Structure formats: C-alpha cells, structure tokens
Amino acid sequence: SKRYFKAVQNTATALSHTQNAVIFLWDEPRPNDIAKLIEYASYVKSIAPSVKLSVTVPGLPELGKHIDIIVPSLEYFGKYHASFEDYRNLQKMGREVWAYVACGGHGCSGGKPDVGSPDFVIDRPAAFIKSLGWIAAKYDLRAFLYYAVNYGYGFYPARDPWKDSYNFGGNGDGTLFYPGRGAEHGLKEHMPITSIRLKLWRETSFDAEYLNWAKKLPQQPAWLKAALNNLVKSPQDWQRSYAPYRRVRKRLGAYLHTTPVK
C-alpha cells in the first residue's frame, strides 16, 4: 500500500547512515506475498543499501539475494519449505540466519497439534528454554527473536497478567515480565518483575557464549561435538531434561577456564 511504502521510505531514510540498523520488513509473509516482499526489499535497498533487512520466513532460496537476515520459526526449521542445506547455503552467501518461536510450538489457540519445538509458555519444563542456546550453536544461528515480553500488559485492568496471561493457546505467551505496581506484592514503586522464564533465557544465552568461545579455540575439545549432537538432534528433537545441558556446560566451562583463546 502507499501508506506502507511511505512508512518504509521514512524509516529507511532515517536509518540510511546508521551502523548496524535492521528493518523488520515483513512478518510471516505467505507464499503469494513473496513477489511483493522482494519488491519492498529492492525499494528499501535503493534508499538505504547499508541497512539490513530481516523477515520471519523459512529460508526460501530466492530470498537470499534480497533479504539479509532470514528468521525461520523453530517449528519449521529444516522442514517443509527449506532444508538445512538451504540455510547453510544462505550462510555461505553472507546472509544471517536467526530463529524465533511462535504459538505453533504448543498448538496456538485453534486446536493444532503440539509439535514440541521450544517456546516460552509457563507450563513447559525449563529445558524448553534451556535448549535454545544449544540449538543456536549447532546450526550457527546468529540471534533469537521473540515477538513480545509484555504482551499481557495490554489487557489490564480487565485481565491482570499476575492472574491470567493466557494468549495464543499458551500461558504466558508473549509475557516474560510481570507488571510490578507500587503498593502491590510488597513493592514500593513501579518496576518490571522478571519471570523465571526470562532468567532461563539469559542463562541459555550464556551457554551460547560458552559454545561460541569454544569455536574460536585453536582446537575444540574432542568430546564437544558428540555432546552437542546428543543434546540436539534437530530443532524439534532435543534433550527434554535440564540436567544434561547443565553437565555439559559445567564441563565446557572447566575446559575454557584452562584453555586460552589466541
């Protein structure tokens, strides 16, 4: 639409001289949207060629020439529209591959099957978040995208996130902070209260840092590849228990402590 083109033009112009800027160009385009998506991408690049474009979409090979950051859902990563080889080819072209999770992992609200991919709903065991850093390391994913951390705030006061944060078929989907209101829950002032799920996300991001550090070593520990493959067989098939991740992290931490990076 003309309004969309104008908004994109204004954003691209404002970011044209900004370092490390990213425009999230389109969220989950359908197959019949791809031609229009490519048109938009070309338009933005004509205004701000240095700005990176990201799209939440499977790694369709034809997008490699137009989109800088491909962001597939872990629900579909390596399946259906694009293979792992397709993503590796995109990475070889200099494109970044990120990942995200959506309600499809737990079935959304339409009675769809739970495919078991990682997600952030409250009902899941800790490994559903803990696995993310290890999946990222196995497939060289550069970053992880999540659509919201305070989605439940928008329903207050009709619905209080402390009592009900059920959205898109999952408890806590999109709400990783709780609203800390003064004079409630022992607080004296307003502040966001972090969830255990958010702290698990921080923890697995540290795991990813350990694994990235190991990749920079002149020689990685001989046992690490096998350990990673035991934890993650695919983005949908990974170790459901928390303890095995913890054991490998502890072993890797001890190795890194005695092995300097040159």
C-alpha positions as CSV (number, residue, x, y, z in Angstrom):
1,S,0.0,0.0,0.0
2,K,1.0,3.6,-0.4
3,R,1.0,4.1,3.4
4,Y,3.3,1.1,3.9
5,F,5.7,2.4,1.2
6,K,5.7,5.8,2.8
7,A,6.5,4.3,6.3
8,V,9.2,2.2,4.9
9,Q,10.7,5.1,3.0
10,N,10.7,7.3,6.1
11,T,12.3,4.5,8.2
12,A,14.9,3.7,5.6
13,T,15.9,7.3,5.1
14,A,16.3,7.8,8.8
15,L,18.5,4.7,9.2
16,S,20.5,5.1,6.0
17,H,23.6,6.4,7.8
18,T,23.2,4.3,11.0
19,Q,25.5,1.5,11.8
20,N,24.1,-2.0,12.4
21,A,20.5,-0.9,11.7
22,V,17.9,-3.5,10.9
23,I,14.5,-3.1,9.4
24,F,12.0,-5.9,10.2
25,L,10.4,-5.8,6.7
26,W,7.6,-8.3,6.9
27,D,6.2,-10.7,9.5
28,E,5.4,-14.2,8.2
29,P,4.6,-13.5,4.5
30,R,2.5,-16.0,2.7
31,P,3.8,-17.7,-0.5
32,N,1.8,-15.3,-2.6
33,D,3.4,-12.4,-0.8
34,I,6.9,-13.2,-1.8
35,A,6.9,-11.2,-5.1
36,K,5.7,-8.1,-3.2
37,L,8.2,-8.7,-0.4
38,I,11.1,-8.7,-2.9
39,E,9.7,-5.5,-4.4
40,Y,9.7,-3.8,-1.0
41,A,13.2,-5.1,-0.3
42,S,14.6,-3.7,-3.5
43,Y,12.9,-0.4,-2.8
44,V,14.4,-0.1,0.7
45,K,17.9,-1.1,-0.6
46,S,17.7,1.7,-3.2
47,I,17.2,4.2,-0.4
48,A,19.5,2.7,2.3
49,P,21.7,0.0,0.9
50,S,23.6,-0.5,4.2
51,V,20.5,-1.2,6.3
52,K,19.9,-4.9,6.9
53,L,16.5,-6.4,6.1
54,S,15.0,-9.1,8.2
55,V,11.9,-11.3,7.6
56,T,10.3,-14.0,9.6
57,V,10.1,-16.6,6.9
58,P,11.5,-20.0,6.1
59,G,14.8,-19.9,4.2
60,L,13.5,-19.7,0.7
61,P,16.5,-19.8,-1.7
62,E,15.1,-17.0,-3.8
63,L,15.2,-14.6,-0.9
64,G,18.9,-14.9,-0.5
65,K,19.6,-12.1,-3.0
66,H,17.2,-9.7,-1.3
67,I,17.0,-10.3,2.5
68,D,20.0,-10.1,4.8
69,I,18.5,-11.8,7.8
70,I,16.3,-14.9,7.4
71,V,14.4,-15.7,10.6
72,P,12.6,-19.1,10.5
73,S,10.4,-20.5,13.2
74,L,12.0,-23.4,15.1
75,E,8.7,-25.2,14.5
76,Y,9.6,-25.4,10.8
77,F,13.3,-25.0,10.8
78,G,14.9,-27.6,8.4
79,K,11.5,-28.9,7.4
80,Y,8.9,-28.2,4.7
81,H,9.9,-25.1,2.8
82,A,13.7,-25.2,3.3
83,S,16.3,-27.8,4.2
84,F,19.3,-27.4,6.5
85,E,21.4,-27.3,3.3
86,D,19.4,-24.3,2.1
87,Y,20.2,-22.4,5.3
88,R,23.9,-23.4,5.1
89,N,23.9,-22.0,1.5
90,L,22.4,-18.8,2.7
91,Q,25.0,-18.5,5.4
92,K,27.7,-19.1,2.8
93,M,26.3,-16.2,0.8
94,G,26.9,-14.0,3.8
95,R,23.3,-14.0,5.0
96,E,22.5,-14.3,8.7
97,V,20.1,-17.0,9.9
98,W,18.3,-16.3,13.2
99,A,15.4,-18.1,14.7
100,Y,12.2,-17.5,16.6
101,V,9.4,-19.4,18.3
102,A,5.7,-18.8,17.9
103,C,2.5,-20.3,19.2
104,G,2.7,-23.1,16.6
105,G,5.1,-24.9,19.0
106,H,2.3,-25.5,21.5
107,G,-0.6,-25.5,19.1
108,C,-1.8,-21.9,19.2
109,S,-5.5,-21.5,20.1
110,G,-7.1,-23.4,17.2
111,G,-6.6,-26.9,18.4
112,K,-3.5,-27.5,16.3
113,P,-1.1,-30.3,17.5
114,D,1.7,-29.5,19.8
115,V,4.9,-30.1,17.8
116,G,7.2,-29.8,20.8
117,S,9.5,-27.1,19.5
118,P,11.0,-24.8,22.1
119,D,8.8,-22.0,23.4
120,F,8.3,-19.7,26.4
121,V,5.0,-20.8,27.9
122,I,4.8,-21.2,31.7
123,D,3.7,-24.9,31.6
124,R,6.8,-26.1,29.9
125,P,9.8,-27.6,31.7
126,A,12.9,-25.5,31.9
127,A,14.6,-27.4,29.0
128,F,12.2,-25.8,26.6
129,I,14.1,-22.6,27.0
130,K,17.5,-24.0,28.0
131,S,17.7,-25.8,24.7
132,L,17.7,-22.6,22.7
133,G,21.4,-21.7,23.1
134,W,22.4,-25.2,22.2
135,I,20.2,-25.3,19.1
136,A,21.7,-22.0,18.0
137,A,25.2,-23.3,18.4
138,K,24.6,-26.4,16.4
139,Y,23.1,-24.5,13.4
140,D,25.1,-21.3,13.6
141,L,22.1,-19.2,14.4
142,R,23.3,-15.6,15.0
143,A,20.4,-14.4,17.2
144,F,17.0,-15.3,18.6
145,L,13.8,-13.3,18.1
146,Y,10.8,-13.2,20.4
147,Y,7.8,-11.1,19.5
148,A,6.9,-9.6,22.9
149,V,7.9,-9.6,26.5
150,N,4.9,-7.6,27.9
151,Y,2.0,-8.6,25.7
152,G,-0.3,-9.3,28.7
153,Y,0.0,-5.7,29.9
154,G,-2.3,-4.5,27.2
155,F,-5.3,-6.3,28.7
156,Y,-5.1,-4.7,32.2
157,P,-7.3,-3.9,34.2
158,A,-9.8,-6.3,32.6
159,R,-7.3,-9.0,32.8
160,D,-4.3,-8.9,35.2
161,P,-1.1,-10.6,33.9
162,W,-0.4,-11.8,37.5
163,K,-3.6,-13.9,37.4
164,D,-4.2,-14.6,33.8
165,S,-1.6,-14.4,30.9
166,Y,-3.2,-17.0,28.6
167,N,-2.7,-15.9,25.0
168,F,-2.5,-17.7,21.7
169,G,-3.1,-21.1,23.3
170,G,-0.4,-20.8,25.9
171,N,0.0,-19.5,29.4
172,G,2.5,-16.6,29.4
173,D,3.0,-16.5,25.6
174,G,4.4,-13.0,25.0
175,T,4.7,-12.1,28.6
176,L,8.1,-12.5,30.2
177,F,7.8,-9.6,32.6
178,Y,5.1,-9.1,35.2
179,P,3.9,-5.5,36.0
180,G,5.3,-4.5,39.4
181,R,2.9,-2.0,40.7
182,G,3.6,0.2,43.7
183,A,1.8,-1.0,46.9
184,E,1.3,-4.5,45.5
185,H,3.3,-7.6,46.0
186,G,5.5,-5.9,48.6
187,L,6.7,-3.2,46.2
188,K,7.0,0.5,47.0
189,E,7.4,1.7,43.4
190,H,6.5,0.6,39.9
191,M,9.0,-1.8,38.2
192,P,9.0,-4.7,35.9
193,I,9.3,-8.1,37.6
194,T,11.3,-10.7,35.7
195,S,9.9,-14.2,35.2
196,I,11.9,-17.3,35.8
197,R,11.5,-17.9,32.0
198,L,13.3,-14.7,31.3
199,K,16.1,-15.7,33.6
200,L,16.3,-19.1,31.8
201,W,16.7,-17.2,28.5
202,R,19.6,-15.2,30.0
203,E,21.1,-18.5,31.2
204,T,20.9,-20.2,27.8
205,S,22.4,-17.1,26.1
206,F,25.4,-17.5,28.4
207,D,25.6,-21.2,27.3
208,A,25.7,-19.9,23.7
209,E,28.5,-17.6,24.6
210,Y,30.5,-20.6,26.0
211,L,29.9,-22.5,22.8
212,N,30.9,-19.6,20.6
213,W,34.0,-19.2,22.7
214,A,34.8,-22.9,22.1
215,K,34.5,-22.4,18.4
216,K,37.3,-19.8,18.5
217,L,39.8,-22.1,20.1
218,P,42.6,-23.4,18.0
219,Q,41.3,-26.8,18.7
220,Q,37.9,-27.6,20.2
221,P,37.6,-30.3,22.9
222,A,37.2,-33.6,21.2
223,W,34.1,-34.6,23.1
224,L,32.1,-31.4,22.5
225,K,30.6,-32.2,19.0
226,A,29.3,-35.5,20.2
227,A,27.9,-33.9,23.4
228,L,26.1,-31.3,21.4
229,N,24.7,-33.8,19.0
230,N,23.4,-35.9,21.9
231,L,21.6,-32.8,23.3
232,V,20.3,-31.6,20.0
233,K,19.3,-34.0,17.2
234,S,17.1,-31.4,15.4
235,P,15.3,-28.2,16.3
236,Q,12.3,-30.3,17.1
237,D,14.1,-33.3,18.7
238,W,16.3,-32.3,21.6
239,Q,17.0,-33.3,25.2
240,R,13.9,-32.6,27.3
241,S,15.7,-32.7,30.7
242,Y,17.6,-29.7,32.1
243,A,20.4,-31.6,33.9
244,P,22.3,-32.9,30.8
245,Y,22.7,-29.3,29.5
246,R,24.0,-28.3,32.9
247,R,26.5,-31.1,33.0
248,V,27.9,-30.3,29.5
249,R,28.0,-26.6,30.3
250,K,30.0,-27.3,33.5
251,R,32.4,-29.5,31.7
252,L,32.9,-26.9,28.9
253,G,33.3,-24.1,31.5
254,A,36.1,-26.0,33.2
255,Y,37.8,-26.6,29.8
256,L,37.6,-22.9,28.8
257,H,39.0,-21.9,32.1
258,T,42.2,-23.7,31.4
259,T,42.4,-23.1,27.6
260,P,43.1,-19.5,26.5
261,V,41.8,-18.2,23.2
262,K,44.6,-17.0,21.0
